[in-house]
C-alpha cells in the first residue's frame, strides 16, 4: 500500500466512523425562545426589570427637568446679573450635568445597576433551565440536546424536548 492509498483509507475511516457511531447517539433539541416566552419566571423577571427601568427613567426625567429649569433661569437672568452670579449658576449647571452623566453610567451603563441586575437574573434563570435540560437528558437517555433557536433549520417534532424542559421547570418551581 502506498502513501496515497493510506491517506485515502484514513480519510474514509475518519468520515465513516462518526456516521456509523451516530446511529447509537440519541439527540434532541429545545426551542429556547419558547422557553423564554412560556417559562413564568422569565416573564416575572422581565416585568420586574421593566419596573426598575421605568423608575430609573422617571428619576432621569426629573433630573433633566431640573437641568432645563436651571438653564432657563440662567438664560433669562444672565444679562442682568453679576459675573459672580453667572459663574455660580454655570457651576451649578455643570455640576448637574455631571450628576446626570454619573446617574446614567451608574444605572444604565454597561457596568450599571440595571445591566448587572439583568445579567444576574438571566444567569440564575439560565442555570435553572440548564438543570431542567440535564434532568430531561438523563431521564430520557439523551446524549446531546441542542438549542434549536440558535441554528436548527429543521428538526422532527419527535426530537423537540421543549415541553419536557418546561415541565421540569414547572416541577422544580412547585417543589420550591
C-alpha positions as CSV (number, residue, x, y, z in Angstrom):
1,X,0.0,0.0,0.0
2,X,1.5,3.3,-1.0
3,X,1.3,6.6,1.0
4,X,-1.6,8.0,-1.2
5,X,-3.7,4.9,-0.6
6,X,-3.0,5.0,3.2
7,X,-4.2,8.6,3.3
8,X,-7.4,7.8,1.4
9,X,-8.1,4.9,3.9
10,X,-7.5,7.1,6.9
11,X,-9.7,9.8,5.4
12,X,-12.5,7.3,4.5
13,X,-12.4,5.8,8.0
14,X,-12.5,9.3,9.6
15,X,-15.6,10.2,7.6
16,X,-17.4,6.9,8.0
17,X,-16.6,6.2,11.7
18,X,-18.7,9.2,13.0
19,X,-21.6,8.3,10.7
20,X,-21.6,4.7,12.0
21,X,-21.3,5.7,15.6
22,X,-24.1,8.3,15.2
23,X,-26.6,5.5,14.8
24,X,-26.2,4.9,18.6
25,X,-26.4,8.5,19.7
26,X,-29.6,10.0,20.9
27,X,-30.1,13.7,20.0
28,X,-32.8,16.2,20.9
29,X,-33.3,19.9,20.8
30,X,-35.2,22.6,22.6
31,X,-36.6,25.9,21.4
32,X,-35.0,28.3,23.9
33,X,-37.1,31.2,22.7
34,X,-40.2,29.3,23.5
35,X,-38.8,28.5,27.0
36,X,-38.2,32.2,27.4
37,X,-41.7,33.2,26.5
38,X,-43.5,30.4,28.3
39,X,-41.5,29.9,31.5
40,X,-43.2,32.0,34.1
41,X,-40.0,33.1,35.9
42,X,-38.6,34.7,32.7
43,X,-41.9,36.7,32.4
44,X,-41.7,37.8,36.0
45,X,-38.0,38.8,35.7
46,X,-38.8,40.8,32.6
47,X,-41.7,42.6,34.3
48,X,-39.5,43.3,37.3
49,X,-36.7,44.7,35.1
50,X,-39.2,46.8,33.2
51,X,-40.5,48.3,36.5
52,X,-37.0,49.1,37.6
53,X,-36.2,50.7,34.2
54,X,-39.3,52.9,34.4
55,X,-38.3,54.0,37.9
56,X,-34.8,54.9,36.6
57,X,-36.3,56.7,33.6
58,X,-38.6,58.7,35.9
59,X,-35.6,59.7,38.1
60,X,-33.7,60.7,34.9
61,X,-36.5,62.8,33.6
62,X,-36.7,64.6,37.0
63,X,-33.0,65.4,36.7
64,X,-33.4,66.6,33.1
65,X,-36.4,68.9,34.2
66,X,-34.2,70.4,36.9
67,X,-31.4,71.0,34.4
68,X,-33.8,72.6,31.9
69,X,-35.2,74.8,34.6
70,X,-31.8,75.8,35.8
71,X,-30.7,76.6,32.2
72,X,-33.8,78.6,31.5
73,X,-33.4,80.6,34.7
74,X,-29.8,81.3,33.9
75,X,-30.6,82.4,30.3
76,X,-33.4,84.8,31.4
77,X,-31.3,86.4,34.1
78,X,-27.8,86.2,32.6
79,X,-27.6,89.6,31.1
80,X,-28.8,91.5,34.2
81,X,-26.7,89.5,36.7
82,X,-23.3,90.0,38.1
83,X,-20.3,87.9,36.9
84,X,-20.2,86.1,40.2
85,X,-23.8,85.1,40.0
86,X,-23.3,83.9,36.4
87,X,-20.2,81.9,37.4
88,X,-22.1,80.3,40.3
89,X,-25.0,79.3,38.0
90,X,-22.7,78.0,35.3
91,X,-21.0,75.9,38.0
92,X,-24.5,74.6,39.2
93,X,-25.4,73.7,35.6
94,X,-22.1,71.9,35.0
95,X,-22.5,70.1,38.4
96,X,-26.0,68.9,37.5
97,X,-24.9,67.8,34.0
98,X,-22.1,65.8,35.6
99,X,-24.6,64.3,38.1
100,X,-26.8,63.3,35.2
101,X,-23.9,61.6,33.4
102,X,-22.9,59.8,36.5
103,X,-26.5,58.7,37.1
104,X,-26.8,57.3,33.6
105,X,-23.5,55.4,34.0
106,X,-24.4,54.1,37.4
107,X,-27.9,53.0,36.5
108,X,-28.0,52.0,32.8
109,X,-24.4,52.0,31.5
110,X,-22.5,48.7,30.7
111,X,-21.4,48.4,34.3
112,X,-24.7,50.0,35.6
113,X,-27.0,48.6,38.2
114,X,-29.8,47.6,35.7
115,X,-27.4,45.8,33.4
116,X,-25.9,43.9,36.3
117,X,-29.3,43.1,37.7
118,X,-30.4,41.8,34.3
119,X,-27.3,39.7,33.9
120,X,-27.7,38.2,37.4
121,X,-31.3,37.4,36.8
122,X,-30.6,35.8,33.4
123,X,-27.7,33.8,34.9
124,X,-29.9,32.4,37.6
125,X,-32.7,31.6,35.2
126,X,-30.5,30.0,32.6
127,X,-29.0,27.9,35.4
128,X,-32.4,26.6,36.2
129,X,-33.1,25.9,32.5
130,X,-29.7,24.1,32.3
131,X,-30.7,21.9,35.3
132,X,-34.0,21.1,33.7
133,X,-32.3,20.2,30.4
134,X,-29.8,18.0,32.3
135,X,-32.7,16.2,34.1
136,X,-34.5,15.6,30.8
137,X,-31.3,14.3,29.1
138,X,-30.5,11.9,31.9
139,X,-34.1,10.7,32.5
140,X,-34.7,10.1,28.8
141,X,-31.2,8.9,27.9
142,X,-30.2,11.7,25.5
143,X,-26.6,12.1,24.6
144,X,-26.9,15.6,23.2
145,X,-29.6,18.3,23.5
146,X,-29.1,21.3,21.2
147,X,-30.7,24.8,21.3
148,X,-32.9,24.7,18.3
149,X,-33.4,28.5,18.4
150,X,-29.8,29.2,17.5
151,X,-29.1,27.3,14.4
152,X,-31.5,24.5,13.8
153,X,-33.0,24.7,10.4
154,X,-35.2,21.6,10.7
155,X,-35.9,19.1,13.4
156,X,-38.6,16.4,13.7
157,X,-41.1,17.2,16.3
158,X,-40.3,13.9,18.0
159,X,-36.9,15.2,18.9
160,X,-38.3,18.5,20.3
161,X,-37.9,18.4,24.1
162,X,-39.1,21.9,24.9
163,X,-42.3,20.6,26.5
164,X,-40.3,18.2,28.7
165,X,-38.0,21.0,29.8
166,X,-40.9,23.3,30.6
167,X,-42.5,20.5,32.6
168,X,-39.3,20.0,34.5
169,X,-39.1,23.7,35.2
170,X,-42.7,23.7,36.5
171,X,-41.9,20.7,38.7
172,X,-38.9,22.5,40.1
173,X,-40.9,25.6,40.9
174,X,-43.6,23.6,42.6
175,X,-41.1,21.8,44.8
176,X,-39.5,25.1,45.9
